[in-house]
Amino acid sequence: MALFAAYGVSAQDVKATIWAYSTEQCAGDGFSESTSMEIFDTNTVLSGGTWNCMYSSTSLPGFELVGGQYKIFVDETTIPDDCSLVLYQGAPKGDDTSQGECQTYYSSISNKNGACIETEIAPQYGYAMCCGTNCDAAAAPPPAKRMFEEEKARDVSLPAERSAKKGKIRDVAAHKRTAPLNNLSPRADCTFSGSGDSLTSFGVQQKVVSSMSCPAGAEDCSESGTFDYTSSDTNTFGVSTEIGAAFEIFSASVSFSTEVSHTESKSYTKQYTVTIPQGQSGYLTFQAKYECTPKGTLSGSDCAGLPTDKEGTACYPVFVSGLPDGQYLFVQDI
């Protein structure tokens, strides 16, 4: 039996213990290996905002390993009513701000049928629990991330595998804007000063296609279509990004390596083609790709009305052939 022990957390902090097995019977019958995931917080919000994800880096002897992923069977009856176990993987390839495995969720499993549900996890993965309306992955305007303001994640690897390296997760929150500064004109003496090169980051997942499925017993299905997406700038200075002046200040000070654009919440139609594993149902999410300034400050005699007393970043959508770039992903929803 492989048991994930939580580091630095007492037994009374455990909100739920989810069990998974190596065979589809979901039973400790002497023929199945088992493992558990202990849940310490149920405030995860799938549509962005406050979430609490734990990560694990371990091996699972006796579990089938296929393509670098462990096949597991989750016992739905161990998931509390009105809640879902959420499984995470690392950030999309190329994300310079990735801080562990708790970046992109790919599976949401609830106690709908009291069944034994097949899914997969990587040797390094993240998990969390959402409950009630927090499990709604509703589409929303892409919120800014409080970039690089990280908090430590709990280490839930096995004791023998713990190291001094501490995992971290990004704090993702809805962007709080000040009143729009629509009368702001380009500044002759207002510059942004940051240390380092621009960084690539991916935004919060947004549900863009609400339902898709592939029949059991068939081959994997391929589905193509289009979805509408609203693209906009973000920053962590608390300044409205829907002004050209802000983009001029940041772009004049930072050399962006890709095609970025200042956009005032403009909508686009994107095409997609996605593979749906046989026997699964779920939905499609999209994570926009951004290029961000390094951390820095605004300064100069012509910065009136702008925050010169705080450090922050500004992120702009990356475009390819005139459309916002990013990653779309099929999310298993059971």
Backbone torsions as a table, in degrees:
resi	resn	phi	psi	omega
1	MET	NA	130.9	176.3
2	ALA	-103.1	120.6	-177.2
3	LEU	-119.6	126.5	178.0
4	PHE	-83.2	115.0	178.1
5	ALA	-95.6	137.0	-179.7
6	ALA	-87.8	140.4	-178.0
7	TYR	-89.1	126.8	173.0
8	GLY	71.3	23.3	-179.0
9	VAL	-127.0	131.5	-178.5
10	SER	-84.0	163.4	-174.7
11	ALA	-60.3	-34.3	-177.3
12	GLN	-69.4	-12.7	179.2
13	ASP	-82.4	-11.4	-175.7
14	VAL	-74.7	120.8	178.9
15	LYS	-89.7	-29.4	179.9
16	ALA	-163.2	152.2	173.5
17	THR	-123.6	114.2	-177.1
18	ILE	-97.1	129.6	-178.4
19	TRP	-105.5	141.9	176.4
20	ALA	-134.2	152.9	-174.0
21	TYR	-130.7	166.9	-178.7
22	SER	-88.3	-10.9	178.7
23	THR	-128.2	163.2	-172.6
24	GLU	-74.8	-3.2	177.2
25	GLN	-79.9	-17.3	-178.8
26	CYS	50.3	49.6	-178.3
27	ALA	-141.9	141.6	176.1
28	GLY	-83.2	69.5	-173.4
29	ASP	-97.6	10.3	-177.9
30	GLY	90.5	-13.9	179.1
31	PHE	-105.3	-16.2	-178.0
32	SER	-107.1	138.4	167.8
33	GLU	-82.7	152.6	-179.4
34	SER	-135.0	158.0	176.7
35	THR	-148.9	159.0	-179.7
36	SER	-131.7	154.1	175.6
37	MET	-122.4	116.9	-178.3
38	GLU	-91.9	131.7	-177.1
39	ILE	-104.1	127.5	-177.5
40	PHE	-112.9	-9.5	-179.5
41	ASP	-153.0	136.9	-177.9
42	THR	-116.4	27.3	-176.6
43	ASN	-97.3	15.8	177.5
44	THR	-59.8	136.8	177.0
45	VAL	-122.8	111.7	-173.1
46	LEU	-67.5	-27.5	-177.2
47	SER	-83.6	11.7	179.8
48	GLY	105.7	159.8	-179.5
49	GLY	113.0	-141.1	-177.7
50	THR	-80.3	128.7	175.7
51	TRP	-147.5	156.8	-175.2
52	ASN	-132.3	106.6	-175.8
53	CYS	-118.7	137.2	175.3
54	MET	-109.0	153.6	-178.2
55	TYR	-126.8	155.7	-179.5
56	SER	-134.7	143.7	174.3
57	SER	-133.2	100.5	-172.8
58	THR	-158.6	171.1	174.0
59	SER	-109.1	155.4	-178.6
60	LEU	-124.6	84.4	178.5
61	PRO	-58.3	135.5	179.2
62	GLY	91.9	-11.6	176.2
63	PHE	-93.8	140.8	-179.0
64	GLU	-70.0	130.9	179.5
65	LEU	-108.7	115.5	-177.0
66	VAL	-125.9	118.2	178.4
67	GLY	59.1	34.3	179.6
68	GLY	81.3	5.2	-179.6
69	GLN	-120.9	138.6	174.0
70	TYR	-82.2	131.6	173.2
71	LYS	-83.9	124.3	179.4
72	ILE	-129.3	158.3	177.5
73	PHE	-123.1	114.2	-174.6
74	VAL	-90.3	130.5	176.7
75	ASP	-81.7	104.0	-177.5
76	GLU	-59.9	-29.0	-175.7
77	THR	-66.3	-14.7	178.4
78	THR	-91.1	0.3	176.6
79	ILE	-93.9	125.7	-179.1
80	PRO	-58.3	150.0	177.7
81	ASP	-57.9	145.0	178.2
82	ASP	65.2	18.9	178.8
83	CYS	-128.3	163.9	178.1
84	SER	-137.3	140.0	169.9
85	LEU	-81.2	127.0	-178.3
86	VAL	-113.2	126.9	-179.5
87	LEU	-106.6	136.8	-175.2
88	TYR	-119.1	154.5	170.6
89	GLN	-124.9	178.2	-179.2
90	GLY	-67.3	174.7	179.1
91	ALA	-66.5	159.6	175.6
92	PRO	-56.2	151.5	-179.3
93	LYS	-57.3	133.7	178.7
94	GLY	96.3	-2.1	179.2
95	ASP	-76.3	113.0	-177.8
96	ASP	-75.1	-12.3	-174.7
97	THR	-106.1	10.2	-178.0
98	SER	-60.5	135.0	-178.8
99	GLN	-129.0	38.7	178.4
100	GLY	130.3	-164.9	-173.2
101	GLU	-88.9	-9.1	-174.1
102	CYS	-92.1	60.8	-174.7
103	GLN	-115.2	-46.1	-173.3
104	THR	-131.8	123.6	-179.9
105	TYR	-89.4	144.0	-176.3
106	TYR	-128.6	-5.4	-179.7
107	SER	-152.2	139.6	177.0
108	SER	-133.6	117.0	-173.2
109	ILE	-121.1	124.4	-179.9
110	SER	-117.1	171.6	179.4
111	ASN	-91.6	66.9	-177.3
112	LYS	-85.4	-39.7	-172.8
113	ASN	-124.3	2.0	-177.5
114	GLY	61.1	35.5	-173.4
115	ALA	-102.3	178.5	175.2
116	CYS	-104.9	109.5	-167.6
117	ILE	-105.1	129.5	178.2
118	GLU	-84.8	134.2	172.0
119	THR	-152.7	-166.0	-178.9
120	GLU	-144.1	153.7	175.0
121	ILE	-137.2	151.2	175.8
122	ALA	-85.8	163.7	175.2
123	PRO	-57.7	-26.6	171.6
124	GLN	-119.9	119.8	-177.1
125	TYR	-153.3	169.0	176.9
126	GLY	-120.2	157.5	176.8
127	TYR	-149.4	154.0	-179.9
128	ALA	-157.1	179.2	176.4
129	MET	-134.8	134.9	172.9
130	CYS	-116.0	156.6	-179.1
131	CYS	-139.2	146.0	176.4
132	GLY	61.5	-138.6	-176.7
133	THR	-69.7	-14.2	176.0
134	ASN	-63.5	-18.6	-180.0
135	CYS	-83.6	-4.9	178.6
136	ASP	-73.2	119.4	178.8
137	ALA	-97.0	53.9	-175.7
138	ALA	-69.6	144.4	176.8
139	ALA	-66.6	144.2	-179.7
140	ALA	-153.0	158.7	174.8
141	PRO	-54.3	138.7	-175.3
142	PRO	-60.2	113.9	-179.3
143	PRO	-75.6	151.9	174.0
144	ALA	-71.5	152.8	175.4
145	LYS	-105.2	141.5	174.5
146	ARG	-76.8	80.6	-170.3
147	MET	-58.6	138.0	170.8
148	PHE	67.2	2.7	173.6
149	GLU	-92.9	88.7	-168.3
150	GLU	-100.0	153.6	171.7
151	GLU	-125.6	152.7	-177.0
152	LYS	-71.4	138.9	173.5
153	ALA	-94.5	152.6	177.1
154	ARG	-67.4	140.1	177.6
155	ASP	-87.4	113.2	-178.6
156	VAL	-114.5	21.8	173.5
157	SER	-73.6	165.3	178.1
158	LEU	-63.4	148.6	-176.2
159	PRO	-52.6	-40.2	-176.9
160	ALA	-69.7	-17.4	-175.9
161	GLU	-102.8	-1.6	-179.3
162	ARG	-68.7	144.9	176.1
163	SER	-130.9	179.9	-180.0
164	ALA	-71.2	-16.1	-178.2
165	LYS	-72.4	125.4	-179.8
166	LYS	-100.2	135.8	177.6
167	GLY	-76.9	152.6	178.0
168	LYS	-134.0	155.9	174.6
169	ILE	-128.7	153.3	177.6
170	ARG	-82.3	143.4	175.9
171	ASP	-88.6	116.0	-176.2
172	VAL	-108.3	124.4	-176.8
173	ALA	-143.0	155.1	176.5
174	ALA	-63.8	140.4	-176.0
175	HIS	-76.4	122.7	177.1
176	LYS	-94.6	115.5	-175.4
177	ARG	-99.8	151.5	170.5
178	THR	-84.0	177.4	177.5
179	ALA	-60.0	138.1	-178.5
180	PRO	-55.1	135.5	178.7
181	LEU	-101.0	61.2	-173.2
182	ASN	-65.7	-20.5	-178.6
183	ASN	-91.4	9.9	-178.0
184	LEU	-78.3	125.6	179.2
185	SER	-105.1	164.0	179.1
186	PRO	-52.0	141.0	-176.1
187	ARG	-99.4	130.9	179.0
188	ALA	-72.6	-33.4	-178.0
189	ASP	-134.7	68.9	173.6
190	CYS	-147.4	113.4	-174.2
191	THR	-126.7	159.3	176.0
192	PHE	-106.7	130.0	179.6
193	SER	-119.3	118.9	178.8
194	GLY	-134.9	157.3	-178.6
195	SER	-106.0	118.4	177.5
196	GLY	111.6	-179.6	-178.6
197	ASP	-86.6	168.8	174.2
198	SER	-66.0	156.6	-175.9
199	LEU	-124.7	144.8	176.3
200	THR	-92.9	135.3	179.2
201	SER	-141.7	159.8	177.0
202	PHE	-119.2	142.7	-175.9
203	GLY	-79.5	-176.2	178.4
204	VAL	-68.0	142.2	176.7
205	GLN	-63.0	137.2	174.5
206	GLN	-124.8	133.9	175.8
207	LYS	-72.0	123.9	-176.6
208	VAL	-118.4	-21.2	172.0
209	VAL	-131.2	120.3	-165.8
210	SER	-79.1	-23.9	-175.8
211	SER	-152.4	131.5	173.7
212	MET	-155.6	150.8	-176.8
213	SER	-155.4	165.8	177.7
214	CYS	-137.1	128.6	-176.5
215	PRO	-61.3	147.2	175.9
216	ALA	-69.4	145.9	177.9
217	GLY	85.6	-10.8	178.8
218	ALA	-93.2	178.0	171.5
219	GLU	-75.6	164.6	174.7
220	ASP	-54.9	144.7	-176.7
221	CYS	-100.1	146.3	173.5
222	SER	-112.8	127.7	-178.8
223	GLU	-126.6	135.8	179.1
224	SER	-124.1	154.5	178.2
225	GLY	176.9	-159.9	178.3
226	THR	-133.4	157.7	172.3
227	PHE	-143.3	154.9	178.2
228	ASP	-94.6	139.7	-177.5
229	TYR	-139.9	136.1	177.9
230	THR	-102.3	122.7	-176.8
231	SER	-107.6	141.2	177.2
232	SER	-155.9	161.5	177.2
233	ASP	-73.4	162.7	172.1
234	THR	-140.1	156.4	170.2
235	ASN	-155.3	167.7	-178.9
236	THR	-113.1	20.4	178.1
237	PHE	-92.0	-10.1	-176.3
238	GLY	79.2	20.4	-179.5
239	VAL	-106.9	138.7	176.4
240	SER	-56.0	130.2	-179.7
241	THR	-90.4	-3.7	-176.4
242	GLU	-86.9	47.6	177.7
243	ILE	-140.8	136.9	-179.2
244	GLY	-66.9	-28.8	-176.1
245	ALA	-61.7	-41.3	-179.5
246	ALA	-61.7	-42.8	179.4
247	PHE	-63.6	-39.9	-179.9
248	GLU	-63.5	-39.7	-180.0
249	ILE	-63.6	-48.9	-176.8
250	PHE	-70.7	-43.5	-176.5
251	SER	-70.4	-24.3	177.4
252	ALA	-74.8	-20.0	-175.6
253	SER	-103.7	-17.9	-176.0
254	VAL	-124.2	135.8	177.5
255	SER	-90.7	104.0	178.6
256	PHE	-80.0	139.3	-175.2
257	SER	-90.9	-12.1	-178.9
258	THR	-125.0	176.1	178.3
259	GLU	-76.1	107.2	176.7
260	VAL	-114.8	162.6	-177.5
261	SER	-148.8	141.5	169.7
262	HIS	-77.1	126.9	-178.7
263	THR	-137.3	137.5	-178.3
264	GLU	-98.4	73.7	177.6
265	SER	49.4	54.8	-179.2
266	LYS	-91.8	143.2	-178.9
267	SER	-95.8	145.0	179.5
268	TYR	-135.1	157.0	173.7
269	THR	-110.4	121.8	-178.1
270	LYS	-114.8	149.1	176.0
271	GLN	-95.3	153.4	177.2
272	TYR	-145.2	153.8	167.9
273	THR	-136.9	123.3	-174.5
274	VAL	-134.6	147.4	176.3
275	THR	-96.6	129.6	178.7
276	ILE	-110.3	119.4	178.8
277	PRO	-59.0	144.0	-179.9
278	GLN	-59.7	139.2	178.7
279	GLY	81.4	5.2	-178.2
280	GLN	-113.6	154.2	173.5
281	SER	-133.0	158.3	-179.1
282	GLY	172.6	-146.0	-178.3
283	TYR	-149.5	172.1	-177.3
284	LEU	-106.8	134.5	174.7
285	THR	-117.2	158.9	177.9
286	PHE	-132.4	134.2	174.3
287	GLN	-117.1	116.0	-179.3
288	ALA	-70.9	147.7	178.3
289	LYS	-97.5	134.1	-179.4
290	TYR	-125.5	152.5	165.8
291	GLU	-113.0	128.7	-170.5
292	CYS	-118.3	148.2	172.9
293	THR	-69.4	157.3	169.6
294	PRO	-68.7	170.2	175.6
295	LYS	-60.8	137.7	-179.6
296	GLY	-167.5	-173.3	-177.3
297	THR	-131.6	158.7	174.7
298	LEU	-98.2	139.1	179.4
299	SER	-152.8	159.3	178.5
300	GLY	134.3	163.2	-177.4
301	SER	-75.5	-12.4	-176.3
302	ASP	-112.4	33.7	-178.9
303	CYS	-105.0	21.0	-178.8
304	ALA	-56.1	132.5	179.8
305	GLY	89.0	-7.3	178.9
306	LEU	-108.7	149.5	-176.9
307	PRO	-76.8	104.8	178.0
308	THR	-98.7	3.0	-176.4
309	ASP	-106.4	13.4	-179.2
310	LYS	-141.2	155.4	179.2
311	GLU	-98.7	140.4	-178.9
312	GLY	-161.5	-171.9	178.7
313	THR	-134.7	163.5	174.0
314	ALA	-133.0	135.7	-177.1
315	CYS	-123.4	139.6	-179.0
316	TYR	-127.5	140.6	-177.9
317	PRO	-60.8	140.7	173.6
318	VAL	-90.0	134.5	-178.3
319	PHE	-116.2	144.2	172.8
320	VAL	-129.8	122.1	-178.4
321	SER	53.1	39.0	174.8
322	GLY	82.6	3.9	-179.9
323	LEU	-124.2	149.4	178.9
324	PRO	-60.3	134.8	178.5
325	ASP	-89.5	161.3	178.2
326	GLY	164.4	-171.0	-178.8
327	GLN	-116.7	128.8	169.4
328	TYR	-106.5	149.3	-170.8
329	LEU	-147.5	134.0	172.2
330	PHE	-76.4	126.7	179.7
331	VAL	-109.1	121.1	176.5
332	GLN	-68.1	127.1	-178.5
333	ASP	-129.9	107.8	-172.8
334	ILE	-118.7	NA	NA
